[in-house]
Amino acid sequence: ENGAGKTTALKMITGYLAPTSGMVEVNNLNISDHALEIQTQIGYLPELNPLYPEMTVFEYLEFIAKVRKITGKQFRDALSRVVDKCGLQGVVHKHISSCSKGYKQRIGLAGSMIHDPKILILDEPVTGLDPNQIVEIRELIKSLGREKLVLMSSHILQEIQATVGRIMIIHRGEIVANGTNEELMSNFRGNTLLNLEVKNANETSLKDLSVAVPNMDVVNLEEKTGRHILQIEYAQDVDPREDLFNYAVSSGWVILKMTPTTTDLEDIFRKLTMEDQANA
């Protein structure tokens, strides 16, 4: 959610913004007392990628390395590592200004990893990328996540769901959900919705459906050119589909479609934030 406090939280974790109250700890170290020590363990890519367009990729990575006192053989080894990991072999000697947005994100990632940090913090890493670039950066982030702790923020919920192993939702500065994708789906999805499309259903059999099949409710019914489309709601711990099928057959219905409505992260986000607004 825009304005929820994601970027502010990341800036405090990385030591770029001092908290006005409370405490931030990274690996059991208080950021207020151990900022420099913590920053050696963190690689940070802010939303506005701080690149120097007049530099070549090599010059930029060399500059970042020198800032971190990485020189000589140590730099050559680090350069080889990040160029290989971020797929920059073909652009090392190109000016950054001539690189695509996708490659600029890769260059920024390489710079944030030049000191081989244990933790990577990425703020909106796919903003402004085209669909192909998003897929490429997503796969890169997932590969990095197999060897480092990667903390990323985004308001693109589909991208979060496709990339990360654990999700935290922040709303108005408060954590309103925290868990794996599966845990959030289980905890917040509520009742299950089933879309049933049939033909040859008469008014009487439609009316009797809720009585004949227990543990479910018809929450919406539409008629379209000889077909009926029903939206059926039932609790997570029951599954009336077999009873529905048997009732449809015995009533002479022809089932055209029976599909559950899946819950995604966007549904959960809307549920959590809209409920809060309704209660405000």
Secondary structure, 3 states (H helix, E strand, C coil): CCCCCHHHHHHHHHCCCCCCCCCCEECCEECCCCHHHHHCCEEEECCCCCCCCCCEHHHHHHHHHHHCCCCHHHHHHHHHHHHHHHCCCCCCCCEHHHCCHHHHHHHHHHHHCCCCCCEEEEECCCCCCCHHHHHHHHHHHHHHHCCCEEEEECCCHHHHHHHCCCEEEEECCEEEEEECHHHHHHHHCCCEEEEEEEECCCHHHHHHHHHHCCCCEEEEEEEECCEEEEEEEECCCCCCHHHHHHHHHHCCCEEEEEEEECCCHHHHHHHHHHHHHHHC
